Amino acid sequence: VSARLRIGVAGLGTVGAEVVRLLEAERDVLARRCGRPLEVAAVSARDRTRERGIDISGARWYDSAVDLAAADEVDVVVELIGGADGVALDIADAAITAGKALVTANKALIAHHGTALTEAAEKAGAALCFEAAVAGGIPVLKVLREGLAANRLTRVYGILNGTCNYILTEMERTGRSFDAVLREAQDKGYAEAEPSFDIDGVDAAHKLAILAGLAFGARIDFAGVYTQGVRHVSAVDIGYARDLGFRIKLLGIARLTEHGLEQRVHPCMVRLDTPLAHVDGTFNAVVAEGPAIDRVVLEGRGAGAGPTASAVIADILDVARGVVAPAFAVPAGDLATLPASPMERHVGPYYVRLSVVDRPGVIADISAVFRDENLSIESLIQRGRAPGEVVSVVLTTHDCEEAGMRRALAAIEKLEAVTEPPVMIRIEHL
Ligand SMILES: NC(=O)c1ccc[n+]([C@@H]2O[C@H](COP(=O)([O-])OP(=O)(O)OC[C@H]3O[C@@H](n4cnc5c(N)ncnc54)[C@H](OP(=O)(O)O)[C@@H]3O)[C@@H](O)[C@H]2O)c1
C-alpha cells in the first residue's frame, strides 16, 4: 500500500481540530511511520463559519457528517462528535456499511453499541478503532489487546476520569468543599458546565465497560456497571482517610468473580503505598493484573486535545498500515456473555462514619448491630468528646459482604442516637 489514505474528520471541536492540526504538523514523520501519505480529504462540523485555528481549505466540507461517512473520497472515517446515539451512531453505521474503517474517541457510543458495531464491522471487513475512548492519551487498549495478549488478566482497574481526580486531589490539598472545588474546576476548564456525566461516574463507567470487555473477552455490559460518583465525598472523610493512611480516589474496577463479571465505579479508599494513591490532578492511570505479569501500571493524561488526538492518530496509523487487531482481541462472535456479579455479593473492607450523640451506650449499640450481622470491626474511633453533643464515630471493618454491610447501616441509621445517614466508603486492596 502506497496510495495516500484519505481521512474524513467528522467533528472539529477540541479533539477534531487538534487531530487535523497534528496530522498536518507531523505530516512527514507520520507518512514515514505508516508508509503512505495521510490526507484530510473531508471534514464536517455544525458551523462552517466558525474559526477553528486550522487550515481545512484542502478538505471538502460536508454539512452532513453522515454523507461524509459514506463519501467515495473518504477511506477512513474519524468520528469526533460524541454522544451514544444520534449522529455518531448514524456515522458509524454509514462507515461500516460502506466497508470503511471507523476511528472514534466516543466512549458513550462504544459502551452502548461497541459489541454490535464490532460484529457489523467484522462482517463488513471494516476496521473499528477506539483507543482514544479510554483514558485519552494512555494507549491502554493497545497494551491490553497486544502487549498483554499472553495473559489471562485477573483484574483491571484505574482512575478513569480526570475531572473527578482533579476535584478529589484539590479537596485533599486545600480542605475545601466539593462544591467550591467543582466551581473552580469549571472556571479552569477541567469540568464541563454540565458536569454530571463526569462527577456521577457515568464517563468512568463507559470506559470501564470497554476495558472489561477487552480484558475478559466479554460482550460489553454497560448496564451491569455499579456506578456511584464523587458528589457526596466530603472534606471530612478525605481528612479521616488521610489519618487512617488512605486517600480517596474514584476508581473503576473490573474482575471475574464466582458470580460473573464484577464492574464497579465508586469512591475508594486506597492505601498510601499503592501507585494509584499518587496519581493526582487530571491524570488518569490504568492497572492490569495477571499471574504472568504481576501488574502493569500505565499513567498519563486521560483527556485534552493533545493526548486524545495522539490516540486517534495512532489508530489512523494502524488503519493506514492495514494492521488492525480485533477490537476486543478475539472475533466478536467469540465474546462471552457474562452475568453481572451483583454488588450485594461484593466482599471487602469498609470505612464507615457515623454522626452520633455522645452518651453512654451508643458505641455498644453500634457494635451490637455489627456483631448481629457478623461483621468484624477492625478499628473504631470516636472523634472528640462532647457529652450530649453530636460527634463523629469512624470505624473500619475487615472483609465483609456488601449485603450485610447495607443491612447494618440501615439498622444503625434507625438508632435513636444516630443523627445523620451513615457515610460508607469501600476500602480497596490494591
Ligand atoms: N475533549 C476531550 O478531552 C476528550 C477526551 C477523550 C474523548 N473525547 C471524545 O471525543 C469526542 C469529541 O469531543 P470534543 O471534546 O472534541 O467535543 P466538542 O469540542 O464539543 O466538539 C464536537 C464537534 O462536533 C461537531 N458536531 C456536533 N454535532 C454535529 C453534527 N450533527 N454534525 C457534524 N458535526 C457536529 C461540533 O461542531 P461545531 O464546532 O460547529 O459546533 C464540534 O466541532 C467525544 O465523543 C468525546 O467523548 C473527548
PDBQT file of the ligand as one rigid body, heavy atoms in Angstrom, charges set to zero:
ROOT
HETATM    1  N1  LIG A 501     -12.243  16.580  24.874  1.00  0.00    +0.000 N 
HETATM    2  C1  LIG A 501     -11.564  15.543  25.378  1.00  0.00    +0.000 C 
HETATM    3  O1  LIG A 501     -10.635  15.723  26.148  1.00  0.00    +0.000 OA
HETATM    4  C2  LIG A 501     -11.936  14.132  25.002  1.00  0.00    +0.000 A 
HETATM    5  C3  LIG A 501     -11.167  13.074  25.504  1.00  0.00    +0.000 A 
HETATM    6  C4  LIG A 501     -11.475  11.761  25.127  1.00  0.00    +0.000 A 
HETATM    7  C5  LIG A 501     -12.544  11.537  24.289  1.00  0.00    +0.000 A 
HETATM    8  N2  LIG A 501     -13.299  12.597  23.856  1.00  0.00    +0.000 N 
HETATM    9  C6  LIG A 501     -14.424  12.297  22.970  1.00  0.00    +0.000 C 
HETATM   10  O2  LIG A 501     -14.197  12.893  21.711  1.00  0.00    +0.000 OA
HETATM   11  C7  LIG A 501     -15.428  13.287  21.141  1.00  0.00    +0.000 C 
HETATM   12  C8  LIG A 501     -15.375  14.761  20.783  1.00  0.00    +0.000 C 
HETATM   13  O3  LIG A 501     -15.149  15.510  21.966  1.00  0.00    +0.000 OA
HETATM   14  P1  LIG A 501     -14.759  17.069  21.915  1.00  0.00    +0.000 P 
HETATM   15  O4  LIG A 501     -14.337  17.428  23.294  1.00  0.00    +0.000 OA
HETATM   16  O5  LIG A 501     -13.826  17.339  20.800  1.00  0.00    +0.000 OA
HETATM   17  O6  LIG A 501     -16.182  17.716  21.626  1.00  0.00    +0.000 OA
HETATM   18  P2  LIG A 501     -16.503  19.216  21.134  1.00  0.00    +0.000 P 
HETATM   19  O7  LIG A 501     -15.358  20.115  21.396  1.00  0.00    +0.000 OA
HETATM   20  O8  LIG A 501     -17.822  19.553  21.702  1.00  0.00    +0.000 OA
HETATM   21  O9  LIG A 501     -16.635  19.069  19.557  1.00  0.00    +0.000 OA
HETATM   22  C9  LIG A 501     -17.718  18.440  18.937  1.00  0.00    +0.000 C 
HETATM   23  C10 LIG A 501     -17.667  18.741  17.463  1.00  0.00    +0.000 C 
HETATM   24  O10 LIG A 501     -18.741  18.041  16.834  1.00  0.00    +0.000 OA
HETATM   25  C11 LIG A 501     -19.389  18.931  15.938  1.00  0.00    +0.000 C 
HETATM   26  N3  LIG A 501     -20.770  18.497  15.796  1.00  0.00    +0.000 N 
HETATM   27  C12 LIG A 501     -21.760  18.460  16.721  1.00  0.00    +0.000 A 
HETATM   28  N4  LIG A 501     -22.884  17.995  16.186  1.00  0.00    +0.000 NA
HETATM   29  C13 LIG A 501     -22.618  17.720  14.889  1.00  0.00    +0.000 A 
HETATM   30  C14 LIG A 501     -23.377  17.216  13.806  1.00  0.00    +0.000 A 
HETATM   31  N5  LIG A 501     -24.661  16.884  13.970  1.00  0.00    +0.000 N 
HETATM   32  N6  LIG A 501     -22.774  17.064  12.616  1.00  0.00    +0.000 NA
HETATM   33  C15 LIG A 501     -21.489  17.415  12.439  1.00  0.00    +0.000 A 
HETATM   34  N7  LIG A 501     -20.705  17.881  13.427  1.00  0.00    +0.000 NA
HETATM   35  C16 LIG A 501     -21.276  18.041  14.636  1.00  0.00    +0.000 A 
HETATM   36  C17 LIG A 501     -19.248  20.301  16.549  1.00  0.00    +0.000 C 
HETATM   37  O11 LIG A 501     -19.404  21.287  15.536  1.00  0.00    +0.000 OA
HETATM   38  P3  LIG A 501     -19.194  22.876  15.799  1.00  0.00    +0.000 P 
HETATM   39  O12 LIG A 501     -17.742  23.027  16.147  1.00  0.00    +0.000 OA
HETATM   40  O13 LIG A 501     -19.524  23.507  14.521  1.00  0.00    +0.000 OA
HETATM   41  O14 LIG A 501     -20.114  23.207  16.934  1.00  0.00    +0.000 OA
HETATM   42  C18 LIG A 501     -17.831  20.213  17.107  1.00  0.00    +0.000 C 
HETATM   43  O15 LIG A 501     -16.904  20.556  16.122  1.00  0.00    +0.000 OA
HETATM   44  C19 LIG A 501     -16.494  12.909  22.167  1.00  0.00    +0.000 C 
HETATM   45  O16 LIG A 501     -17.001  11.631  21.878  1.00  0.00    +0.000 OA
HETATM   46  C20 LIG A 501     -15.722  12.852  23.461  1.00  0.00    +0.000 C 
HETATM   47  O17 LIG A 501     -16.310  11.991  24.422  1.00  0.00    +0.000 OA
HETATM   48  C21 LIG A 501     -13.003  13.874  24.172  1.00  0.00    +0.000 A 
ENDROOT
TORSDOF 0
